[in-house]
Amino acid sequence: MPRCVLCVILLTACTACGQLLSAESPQPIPPIEVYFSPKGGCTDAIIKEVKAAKSSVLVQAYWFTSASIAKALVEAHKRGVKVEVILDRSRTEIDNDQAEEENVENLLVIRDKAIADKFTANWKAHAEHAGQYRKQ
């Protein structure tokens, strides 16, 4: 049975939640989007949000499995976005997008500042006791 992996990604790409407009269309961006996998678009949705991030991306995950998301995070970092990641100590390898292709995943993209602030506070609490990864 595929392993379910919980990944929380916080993006501070915008500030006026509820009044967001996409670049492609003047239609408001929904305040919540829901994705399910396998093959439900979680990876593409995360990459889209990482590409839209303007100031920071905070990642908290038990196991990071996506090379394509890792690439998007590196690209965000290169364009000046502050990218920080907290992973479980035992899970630092990448396994070629198993999450999108095989695992049972779900993703909520929430564009609400109050909720984002709660996730950010939780991320910061975990970052205080997390160790720094050093490649061996």
ROGU-472376 format. One record per residue (C-alpha): residue number from 0; residue in one letter; x, y, z. Coordinates in Angstrom, 2 decimals. Layout:
<fipa><i>NUM</i><aa>A</aa><c1>X</c1><c2>Y</c2><c3>Z</c3></fipa>
...
//
This chain:
<fipa><i>0</i><aa>M</aa><c1>0.00</c1><c2>0.00</c2><c3>0.00</c3></fipa>
<fipa><i>1</i><aa>P</aa><c1>1.37</c1><c2>3.45</c2><c3>-0.85</c3></fipa>
<fipa><i>2</i><aa>R</aa><c1>2.56</c1><c2>5.53</c2><c3>2.08</c3></fipa>
<fipa><i>3</i><aa>C</aa><c1>0.66</c1><c2>8.70</c2><c3>2.88</c3></fipa>
<fipa><i>4</i><aa>V</aa><c1>3.04</c1><c2>11.59</c2><c3>3.42</c3></fipa>
<fipa><i>5</i><aa>L</aa><c1>1.92</c1><c2>14.87</c2><c3>4.90</c3></fipa>
<fipa><i>6</i><aa>C</aa><c1>3.65</c1><c2>17.92</c2><c3>3.48</c3></fipa>
<fipa><i>7</i><aa>V</aa><c1>2.85</c1><c2>21.44</c2><c3>4.58</c3></fipa>
<fipa><i>8</i><aa>I</aa><c1>4.06</c1><c2>24.24</c2><c3>2.39</c3></fipa>
<fipa><i>9</i><aa>L</aa><c1>3.49</c1><c2>27.85</c2><c3>3.35</c3></fipa>
<fipa><i>10</i><aa>L</aa><c1>3.82</c1><c2>30.49</c2><c3>0.71</c3></fipa>
<fipa><i>11</i><aa>T</aa><c1>3.80</c1><c2>34.20</c2><c3>1.29</c3></fipa>
<fipa><i>12</i><aa>A</aa><c1>3.28</c1><c2>35.05</c2><c3>-2.35</c3></fipa>
<fipa><i>13</i><aa>C</aa><c1>0.56</c1><c2>37.64</c2><c3>-1.88</c3></fipa>
<fipa><i>14</i><aa>T</aa><c1>-1.22</c1><c2>39.65</c2><c3>0.77</c3></fipa>
<fipa><i>15</i><aa>A</aa><c1>-4.73</c1><c2>40.59</c2><c3>-0.35</c3></fipa>
<fipa><i>16</i><aa>C</aa><c1>-6.41</c1><c2>37.20</c2><c3>0.11</c3></fipa>
<fipa><i>17</i><aa>G</aa><c1>-9.90</c1><c2>37.08</c2><c3>-1.32</c3></fipa>
<fipa><i>18</i><aa>Q</aa><c1>-9.11</c1><c2>39.84</c2><c3>-3.79</c3></fipa>
<fipa><i>19</i><aa>L</aa><c1>-6.46</c1><c2>37.94</c2><c3>-5.67</c3></fipa>
<fipa><i>20</i><aa>L</aa><c1>-6.48</c1><c2>38.05</c2><c3>-9.44</c3></fipa>
<fipa><i>21</i><aa>S</aa><c1>-4.57</c1><c2>35.68</c2><c3>-11.64</c3></fipa>
<fipa><i>22</i><aa>A</aa><c1>-2.14</c1><c2>37.05</c2><c3>-14.21</c3></fipa>
<fipa><i>23</i><aa>E</aa><c1>-3.90</c1><c2>35.10</c2><c3>-16.98</c3></fipa>
<fipa><i>24</i><aa>S</aa><c1>-7.41</c1><c2>36.30</c2><c3>-16.24</c3></fipa>
<fipa><i>25</i><aa>P</aa><c1>-9.21</c1><c2>39.00</c2><c3>-14.26</c3></fipa>
<fipa><i>26</i><aa>Q</aa><c1>-11.16</c1><c2>36.28</c2><c3>-12.41</c3></fipa>
<fipa><i>27</i><aa>P</aa><c1>-10.61</c1><c2>36.14</c2><c3>-8.65</c3></fipa>
<fipa><i>28</i><aa>I</aa><c1>-8.40</c1><c2>33.29</c2><c3>-7.48</c3></fipa>
<fipa><i>29</i><aa>P</aa><c1>-10.39</c1><c2>31.01</c2><c3>-5.14</c3></fipa>
<fipa><i>30</i><aa>P</aa><c1>-9.54</c1><c2>31.34</c2><c3>-1.43</c3></fipa>
<fipa><i>31</i><aa>I</aa><c1>-9.20</c1><c2>27.55</c2><c3>-1.16</c3></fipa>
<fipa><i>32</i><aa>E</aa><c1>-8.18</c1><c2>24.94</c2><c3>-3.74</c3></fipa>
<fipa><i>33</i><aa>V</aa><c1>-8.26</c1><c2>21.19</c2><c3>-3.11</c3></fipa>
<fipa><i>34</i><aa>Y</aa><c1>-6.13</c1><c2>18.52</c2><c3>-4.83</c3></fipa>
<fipa><i>35</i><aa>F</aa><c1>-5.90</c1><c2>14.76</c2><c3>-4.33</c3></fipa>
<fipa><i>36</i><aa>S</aa><c1>-3.35</c1><c2>12.29</c2><c3>-5.67</c3></fipa>
<fipa><i>37</i><aa>P</aa><c1>-2.18</c1><c2>9.90</c2><c3>-6.99</c3></fipa>
<fipa><i>38</i><aa>K</aa><c1>-2.29</c1><c2>11.71</c2><c3>-10.31</c3></fipa>
<fipa><i>39</i><aa>G</aa><c1>-4.52</c1><c2>14.46</c2><c3>-8.93</c3></fipa>
<fipa><i>40</i><aa>G</aa><c1>-2.32</c1><c2>17.47</c2><c3>-9.56</c3></fipa>
<fipa><i>41</i><aa>C</aa><c1>-0.78</c1><c2>18.04</c2><c3>-6.12</c3></fipa>
<fipa><i>42</i><aa>T</aa><c1>2.74</c1><c2>18.38</c2><c3>-7.49</c3></fipa>
<fipa><i>43</i><aa>D</aa><c1>1.74</c1><c2>20.78</c2><c3>-10.27</c3></fipa>
<fipa><i>44</i><aa>A</aa><c1>-0.27</c1><c2>22.91</c2><c3>-7.83</c3></fipa>
<fipa><i>45</i><aa>I</aa><c1>2.64</c1><c2>23.14</c2><c3>-5.39</c3></fipa>
<fipa><i>46</i><aa>I</aa><c1>5.05</c1><c2>24.07</c2><c3>-8.18</c3></fipa>
<fipa><i>47</i><aa>K</aa><c1>2.65</c1><c2>26.75</c2><c3>-9.43</c3></fipa>
<fipa><i>48</i><aa>E</aa><c1>2.45</c1><c2>28.27</c2><c3>-5.93</c3></fipa>
<fipa><i>49</i><aa>V</aa><c1>6.22</c1><c2>28.10</c2><c3>-5.40</c3></fipa>
<fipa><i>50</i><aa>K</aa><c1>6.73</c1><c2>29.88</c2><c3>-8.73</c3></fipa>
<fipa><i>51</i><aa>A</aa><c1>4.28</c1><c2>32.60</c2><c3>-7.60</c3></fipa>
<fipa><i>52</i><aa>A</aa><c1>6.01</c1><c2>33.12</c2><c3>-4.23</c3></fipa>
<fipa><i>53</i><aa>K</aa><c1>7.51</c1><c2>36.57</c2><c3>-3.85</c3></fipa>
<fipa><i>54</i><aa>S</aa><c1>9.04</c1><c2>36.67</c2><c3>-0.38</c3></fipa>
<fipa><i>55</i><aa>S</aa><c1>9.25</c1><c2>33.27</c2><c3>1.34</c3></fipa>
<fipa><i>56</i><aa>V</aa><c1>8.46</c1><c2>29.57</c2><c3>1.15</c3></fipa>
<fipa><i>57</i><aa>L</aa><c1>8.44</c1><c2>27.52</c2><c3>4.35</c3></fipa>
<fipa><i>58</i><aa>V</aa><c1>8.33</c1><c2>23.74</c2><c3>3.94</c3></fipa>
<fipa><i>59</i><aa>Q</aa><c1>7.59</c1><c2>21.28</c2><c3>6.74</c3></fipa>
<fipa><i>60</i><aa>A</aa><c1>7.46</c1><c2>17.62</c2><c3>5.74</c3></fipa>
<fipa><i>61</i><aa>Y</aa><c1>8.08</c1><c2>14.19</c2><c3>7.17</c3></fipa>
<fipa><i>62</i><aa>W</aa><c1>9.55</c1><c2>12.97</c2><c3>3.89</c3></fipa>
<fipa><i>63</i><aa>F</aa><c1>10.42</c1><c2>15.06</c2><c3>0.84</c3></fipa>
<fipa><i>64</i><aa>T</aa><c1>9.92</c1><c2>13.00</c2><c3>-2.31</c3></fipa>
<fipa><i>65</i><aa>S</aa><c1>9.63</c1><c2>15.32</c2><c3>-5.30</c3></fipa>
<fipa><i>66</i><aa>A</aa><c1>12.59</c1><c2>16.23</c2><c3>-7.49</c3></fipa>
<fipa><i>67</i><aa>S</aa><c1>10.39</c1><c2>18.64</c2><c3>-9.45</c3></fipa>
<fipa><i>68</i><aa>I</aa><c1>9.28</c1><c2>20.47</c2><c3>-6.30</c3></fipa>
<fipa><i>69</i><aa>A</aa><c1>12.92</c1><c2>20.58</c2><c3>-5.13</c3></fipa>
<fipa><i>70</i><aa>K</aa><c1>13.86</c1><c2>22.15</c2><c3>-8.47</c3></fipa>
<fipa><i>71</i><aa>A</aa><c1>11.09</c1><c2>24.76</c2><c3>-8.10</c3></fipa>
<fipa><i>72</i><aa>L</aa><c1>12.32</c1><c2>25.58</c2><c3>-4.59</c3></fipa>
<fipa><i>73</i><aa>V</aa><c1>15.89</c1><c2>26.03</c2><c3>-5.84</c3></fipa>
<fipa><i>74</i><aa>E</aa><c1>14.64</c1><c2>28.31</c2><c3>-8.64</c3></fipa>
<fipa><i>75</i><aa>A</aa><c1>12.64</c1><c2>30.35</c2><c3>-6.12</c3></fipa>
<fipa><i>76</i><aa>H</aa><c1>15.75</c1><c2>30.71</c2><c3>-3.96</c3></fipa>
<fipa><i>77</i><aa>K</aa><c1>17.77</c1><c2>31.85</c2><c3>-6.98</c3></fipa>
<fipa><i>78</i><aa>R</aa><c1>15.25</c1><c2>34.62</c2><c3>-7.70</c3></fipa>
<fipa><i>79</i><aa>G</aa><c1>15.52</c1><c2>35.92</c2><c3>-4.13</c3></fipa>
<fipa><i>80</i><aa>V</aa><c1>12.70</c1><c2>34.09</c2><c3>-2.33</c3></fipa>
<fipa><i>81</i><aa>K</aa><c1>13.68</c1><c2>32.96</c2><c3>1.18</c3></fipa>
<fipa><i>82</i><aa>V</aa><c1>13.25</c1><c2>29.15</c2><c3>1.16</c3></fipa>
<fipa><i>83</i><aa>E</aa><c1>13.47</c1><c2>27.17</c2><c3>4.41</c3></fipa>
<fipa><i>84</i><aa>V</aa><c1>12.75</c1><c2>23.45</c2><c3>4.83</c3></fipa>
<fipa><i>85</i><aa>I</aa><c1>12.15</c1><c2>21.28</c2><c3>7.91</c3></fipa>
<fipa><i>86</i><aa>L</aa><c1>12.32</c1><c2>17.50</c2><c3>7.30</c3></fipa>
<fipa><i>87</i><aa>D</aa><c1>12.30</c1><c2>14.49</c2><c3>9.57</c3></fipa>
<fipa><i>88</i><aa>R</aa><c1>15.91</c1><c2>13.61</c2><c3>10.34</c3></fipa>
<fipa><i>89</i><aa>S</aa><c1>15.61</c1><c2>10.13</c2><c3>8.82</c3></fipa>
<fipa><i>90</i><aa>R</aa><c1>13.98</c1><c2>11.24</c2><c3>5.57</c3></fipa>
<fipa><i>91</i><aa>T</aa><c1>16.26</c1><c2>13.36</c2><c3>3.41</c3></fipa>
<fipa><i>92</i><aa>E</aa><c1>16.37</c1><c2>11.41</c2><c3>0.15</c3></fipa>
<fipa><i>93</i><aa>I</aa><c1>14.32</c1><c2>12.17</c2><c3>-2.99</c3></fipa>
<fipa><i>94</i><aa>D</aa><c1>12.50</c1><c2>9.33</c2><c3>-4.73</c3></fipa>
<fipa><i>95</i><aa>N</aa><c1>11.39</c1><c2>10.70</c2><c3>-8.12</c3></fipa>
<fipa><i>96</i><aa>D</aa><c1>7.90</c1><c2>12.04</c2><c3>-7.42</c3></fipa>
<fipa><i>97</i><aa>Q</aa><c1>6.53</c1><c2>8.93</c2><c3>-5.75</c3></fipa>
<fipa><i>98</i><aa>A</aa><c1>4.06</c1><c2>11.18</c2><c3>-3.93</c3></fipa>
<fipa><i>99</i><aa>E</aa><c1>2.30</c1><c2>12.23</c2><c3>-7.14</c3></fipa>
<fipa><i>100</i><aa>E</aa><c1>2.44</c1><c2>8.88</c2><c3>-8.88</c3></fipa>
<fipa><i>101</i><aa>E</aa><c1>1.81</c1><c2>6.33</c2><c3>-6.12</c3></fipa>
<fipa><i>102</i><aa>N</aa><c1>1.02</c1><c2>7.80</c2><c3>-2.71</c3></fipa>
<fipa><i>103</i><aa>V</aa><c1>-2.36</c1><c2>8.85</c2><c3>-1.39</c3></fipa>
<fipa><i>104</i><aa>E</aa><c1>-1.88</c1><c2>12.60</c2><c3>-0.99</c3></fipa>
<fipa><i>105</i><aa>N</aa><c1>-4.06</c1><c2>15.61</c2><c3>-0.42</c3></fipa>
<fipa><i>106</i><aa>L</aa><c1>-3.29</c1><c2>19.29</c2><c3>-0.70</c3></fipa>
<fipa><i>107</i><aa>L</aa><c1>-5.15</c1><c2>22.38</c2><c3>0.40</c3></fipa>
<fipa><i>108</i><aa>V</aa><c1>-4.01</c1><c2>25.71</c2><c3>-0.98</c3></fipa>
<fipa><i>109</i><aa>I</aa><c1>-5.41</c1><c2>28.24</c2><c3>1.49</c3></fipa>
<fipa><i>110</i><aa>R</aa><c1>-5.19</c1><c2>31.95</c2><c3>0.77</c3></fipa>
<fipa><i>111</i><aa>D</aa><c1>-6.20</c1><c2>33.39</c2><c3>4.12</c3></fipa>
<fipa><i>112</i><aa>K</aa><c1>-3.73</c1><c2>35.52</c2><c3>6.06</c3></fipa>
<fipa><i>113</i><aa>A</aa><c1>-5.02</c1><c2>34.54</c2><c3>9.51</c3></fipa>
<fipa><i>114</i><aa>I</aa><c1>-4.73</c1><c2>30.82</c2><c3>8.73</c3></fipa>
<fipa><i>115</i><aa>A</aa><c1>-1.34</c1><c2>31.30</c2><c3>7.06</c3></fipa>
<fipa><i>116</i><aa>D</aa><c1>-0.14</c1><c2>33.13</c2><c3>10.18</c3></fipa>
<fipa><i>117</i><aa>K</aa><c1>-1.11</c1><c2>30.11</c2><c3>12.33</c3></fipa>
<fipa><i>118</i><aa>F</aa><c1>0.78</c1><c2>27.71</c2><c3>10.05</c3></fipa>
<fipa><i>119</i><aa>T</aa><c1>3.77</c1><c2>30.07</c2><c3>10.05</c3></fipa>
<fipa><i>120</i><aa>A</aa><c1>3.79</c1><c2>30.22</c2><c3>13.86</c3></fipa>
<fipa><i>121</i><aa>N</aa><c1>3.69</c1><c2>26.41</c2><c3>14.00</c3></fipa>
<fipa><i>122</i><aa>W</aa><c1>6.52</c1><c2>26.16</c2><c3>11.45</c3></fipa>
<fipa><i>123</i><aa>K</aa><c1>8.64</c1><c2>28.60</c2><c3>13.48</c3></fipa>
<fipa><i>124</i><aa>A</aa><c1>8.02</c1><c2>26.62</c2><c3>16.68</c3></fipa>
<fipa><i>125</i><aa>H</aa><c1>9.34</c1><c2>23.48</c2><c3>14.99</c3></fipa>
<fipa><i>126</i><aa>A</aa><c1>12.25</c1><c2>25.36</c2><c3>13.40</c3></fipa>
<fipa><i>127</i><aa>E</aa><c1>13.44</c1><c2>26.39</c2><c3>16.87</c3></fipa>
<fipa><i>128</i><aa>H</aa><c1>14.20</c1><c2>22.79</c2><c3>17.84</c3></fipa>
<fipa><i>129</i><aa>A</aa><c1>15.14</c1><c2>21.42</c2><c3>14.41</c3></fipa>
<fipa><i>130</i><aa>G</aa><c1>18.74</c1><c2>20.61</c2><c3>13.60</c3></fipa>
<fipa><i>131</i><aa>Q</aa><c1>20.55</c1><c2>21.80</c2><c3>10.51</c3></fipa>
<fipa><i>132</i><aa>Y</aa><c1>21.12</c1><c2>19.27</c2><c3>7.74</c3></fipa>
<fipa><i>133</i><aa>R</aa><c1>24.71</c1><c2>18.59</c2><c3>6.86</c3></fipa>
<fipa><i>134</i><aa>K</aa><c1>25.45</c1><c2>16.42</c2><c3>3.85</c3></fipa>
<fipa><i>135</i><aa>Q</aa><c1>27.71</c1><c2>13.56</c2><c3>4.87</c3></fipa>
//
